[in-house]
Amino acid sequence: MTEWVQQLLREDLRGLSAYGAPQLDVPVRLNTNENSYQLPDEVVRAVQRAIAGEIADLNRYPDREAVKLRADLAAYCGHGLTAEQLWAANGSNEIQQQLFQAFAGPGRIALGFGPAYSMHPLLAKGTATGWADGLRGERFELTPEHAAEQVRLHQPALVLLCSPNNPTGTALDFAVVEAVLAEAPGLVVVDEAYAEFRRPGTPSALELLDEHERLVVTRTMSKAFAFAGARVGYLAAHPAIVEAVQLVRLPYHLSALTQAAARAALAHADVLLGTVEAIKAQRDRIVSELRADGWEVADSDSNFVLFGRFADQKAAWRALLDQGVLVRDVGLDGWLRVTAGTEQETDAFLEAMKGLSA
């Protein structure tokens, strides 16, 4: 960035880098937690038909309330949710940005527990919200007692909890969420971007919505639905929260094409989610084989695995890349993160790991 632009830029944004992972052309890309499986042919055809049905009317603005899409999302989520409790936007990042815009901002604090999703403090920065990191334990654990203590200390307008957590992969115990809800003066946001990949018996925070008016659950269609290119995320919350978020949404923020494509995908949820079990099998295989080879691996309820510990994770990242395997250096000293992909991608990753040492 040129010096004159730096001078014009907001002072608190100077010197920062934009969020993003390397996009490199390599045989095996396992760094962005995408679903490695392409859309099945029947879903492709359904999306094509849905989009074709909108093209003639592109001279008109889309439904700015996305009512039909929200009704479909409510039906997918279950738990008795209604369209009034759902809101959709361009990925869960935009959903969370809208929450920051509506409920945080200058003079207010947002609280997270790192290591967690690195976009959350950037959303705080972009909305001039103060950011407090309550941190996790040495083994990336988060206890109800510690979480509640941090809420009491910082009195945040927003608390962000990732379950499953990114980059560590493990879902939160309900006791943590409930302890935070009992203390939080503002909203409690549970980011469930990877919820469909959680292990059997692991509950969703959607189950708590009826009991807690200040709870918000955010999700995405990018991962389990293999719909990352469409950019569709959503939240489930009390209708009053949904109404408040609309105060800051951009006009017509979801195109008619996006809404049509998302509705077609939701109508084929059973087909699209058919890859989830295959991905979970590869995730569990990565965990077990890396541990058998002596690596330290975090438990995972997501479609990725955090593993280490390396004396130099940057050198390890480069060594894997030299073998055609791209994983993610998330900035945790000694650790790397790998997406669980197809069986062939897992084969390539595990084979590449054979030549590495801690």
N, C-alpha and C positions, 0 to 999 in steps of 0.2 A: 504494500500500500504506500502510495507516495506521501511525502512529508506534508504537503498542503492539505491532503485529505485527512491525515492524522490530526492536523491542527483544527479542522472543522468538526471532526468527530466528537461525540460526547466524550468527556474526559474519562469516565469510568469504562469506556469501551476501547480505549487506546491500547494497542499492544496485544489484544486478544486475537485468537485464531477462530475461524468458523468451525462449527461442529462437522465432523464427517470422518469416515474411515477410508483408507486407501482403496481406490478402485483400479486394480491392476489386472492385466490380461494374463491370467495364469490358468493352468489346467484344472486346479481344484481351489475354488474360492469358498472358504469357510470362515469368513471374518465378520459378516454383517447379520447373522442370525436369520437369513432368508430361508424360506422353504425351498429346498433343492428340486422339488418336483414341479414340473410344468402343469398348467391346468389340463384336466382331462378333456378329451375331444367334445364330450357332450356339454361340458360347462362352457367351453369356447364357443360352441354354436349357440348356446343360450344367451351368452353375453353379447354375441354379435347381433342376434335378433333383437335383444333389448335396446341396444344402442341404435340399431337401424330404425327402430320405432320412434326415436327421438329426433333424428336428424332433420326431418322436414320442418320441425318446429324450433330449430335453433335460433330463429329470429326473435324468439320470446325468452324472457328470463325463466330460470328454473323455479321450482317451488322452494322459496327461501326457508320454509320451515321443515322441508324434507319429511313431511308427515308420514307418507307411505313407507319410506325407508325406516323411520323411527319405529313404526308399528311392526315391521318385519324384524328389526333388531330386538324389540321387546319379546316377540314370540320366540326368537332364537335363545335369548337369555333365560327365559322361563321365570321361575320364582314369583309368578303373578305380576310381573312388571307390565306397565302400560306404556303407550307411546309418549305420554306426558312425562314419564320418568327417564326417557332416553333422549340423548342429543348426539348428533353426528357432525364430524368435521373432516378436514384433510389430514388424516392420521391422528393418532392419539397425542402427538406432539402439539398440534393445533388445539386440540381439546384442552390440554394442560395449560397452554399459553392463555387461552380464554379464561381459565380458572384463575391464573395469576392476574390477568388484567382486571377481572371483576372483583376478586376477593383479597388481593395482595397490593403491591405497588409501594410508592414512596412512604416511608415511615412505618412500614409493616415488615414482619419477619416471616420467612418460610423456613421450615425445618426439615432436613433429610437426615439419613443415617448411612454415611459412606463406609466402604465403597458401595455406591448405588448408581443409578442411571445418570451418566455425566451430563445429559441435557437439562436436568432439573436446575442445577445452579446457573446454567446459561439462561434459562427462562427467567430466573430471578433477576439476573443481571440485566436482561433485555427489558424488563418491566420496572427497573429501579427498585426492586424488592430486596431487603436485607436477607442474607443467606446464613443460616446456622447449620453446621454439620455436627449432629449428635454422635457420629461415629459408631462403629460396631466393635465387637471384641476381636481378640487376636485370631480366632477361628471364624471370623466373619459373623459371629452369632449376635443376635439382638434379643435381649431379655425384656419382659414386661416392665420390670423394675427400672432398668436403665432408660427405656423409652419414655416412661412416665416422668422420670426425673428430668429428662431433657425438655420435655414439654413444659413442666412447671418452671424450669429455669428460663426458657426463651419466650414463653407465652406467644407462640406463633399464630399468625392469621391462617396459615396453611401448613399442614404436616403431610409430607409425602412418604409413603411406604410402598416399596416395591415387593410384590409377591406373585410369582417368583422374582427374586431379586436379580437385577442385572448390574454387575457382571458375575456374581457368585452363583446364581442359579437356583437357590433354595427358597422354598415358600415359607412365609411367616406362620407361626402358630397364632391361632385366633386370640390367644391370651394377650399377645402383643398389641393387636389391633384394638381389642376392647380396653386395654389399659390406657392406650393413647386417647381413645374416644372419651374415656372417663375424665381425662384431664384437659383435653384441648379446648381452648376458648373459641377456635375457629373451625374451619373445615378440615376433615381428615380424608386425604386422597389415597386410595389404594390402587397402584398401577399394576394391572393384571394383564399386561401385554402378552404374556406367555401362559396364560391360565389353562389353555386347552392341553398343555403338555405336562401338567402336574401329575405326580404319581398317585396311584389309587388310594383313596381315603383322605386325600388332601382337600379340604373344603375351599370354596370361593367366598370372598367377602360379599358377594351378592346375597348370600344367606342372611347377612346382618342388616340389610337396608331397611327392612320393616321396623327394626328396633331403634335405628339411629338416624335422625333427620340430617345430621351434619356429615354423614358419610357419603363419599363419592367413589365410585369404582370406574376406572378408565380401562378400555380395552382397544384392540386393533384387529383389523382383518388382514394385516400384512403377513402375519406369521403362520398360524394354523391354516388359514384359508388360502395361502399361497397367492395373496392379492396385493403384494407390496407395491407393485406398479400403479395400482388404482388409487392409493392413498385414501384409505377410509379408516377412521377411528371413531370411537364413541364413548360416552359416559352413561352410567346409570346412577340416578340420584333422586332426591325428593323433587317433585315438580316445581317447587319454588326456586330451587337451585338452577334447574334447567331454564326457567324463566329469566333468572338473573344473568345467566351466561349470555343470553341473547342480546343483552344490552351492549356487549362488546364485539359480537360477531360481525364480520364484514358482510355487506349486502350480497346475497346470492353466493355465499362462499362455497357451496357444493354444486358443481355443474349438473345439468340434466343428464349428461352422459355418465358422470360418476355415480349419481343416484341410481340410474337404470342398471349399470353394471353391477353395483353392490347388491341390488335387489335380486338380480338374476343369480348371483353367487349364493346369497342366503337361501334361495329356493332350492339350491343344490348342495346345501350344507353337508348332508350325509355323504355325498360323493367326495367333496373337497376335504372333509375331515378324515377321509379314509387313509390319507398319508400320515396322519398323526401317530398312529401306533407303530408304523414302520420307522418313523423318525425317533420315537421314544426307544425303540429296540436298539437303534444305533447309538443313541445317547448312553444307554445303560451298558452297551458293549464298550464304548470309549472309557467310561468310568471304571469298569472292571478290569479291562486290559491294561490301562495306564497304571492302576494300582498294583496289578500283578507284576508290572515291570519296575515297581518301586517309586513311582511318582506320587506326589501328594495331589489329591483331587477333592474338590468340594462336592458335596451331595447336590444333585440337580433335579429340579422339577420343571425344567425348561427345555428348549431345544438346543442348548449349548452347554459346554463344560468348561469350568475354570480349573487349570492344572498348573503345577509347578513342583518343587520350587527350583528355579534356575539361579545359578550364580549371576548370570547376565541374561535376562529375558530378551533383550534387544538382539543379542547375538543368536539366541535360540530362534527368535522370529525370523531372522535373516537366513539361518541354516535351513529352516523349513521352506522358506520362499525359494531358496536355491534349488530345492527339490520339487518345485512346482506347486507347493501347498501354501495358501495364504490364510493365516489365522489372525487374531486380533491382539495387539499389545494395548491393553486398556490402561496402562500407566501404573499398574500395581507391581511394586518391586518384587521380582522373582516369579511372576505369574503370567500366563497367557490364557486366552479364551478361544475355544474352537466350537464352531457350529456343528451340530449333528446333521449330516446330510444323507446321501444315499449310501447303500452298502459299499459301492465302488469307491466313493469319496472317503468313507471311513477306512477302507483298506489302504488307500494311498496315504492318508494321514498317519495311521498307525505304523505303516512301513517306514515313513519318513522319520517318525519318532525313534525308531530303533537305533539310528545313528547318533542320537543326542544323549548328552549326559548332564546331570545336575551341576 
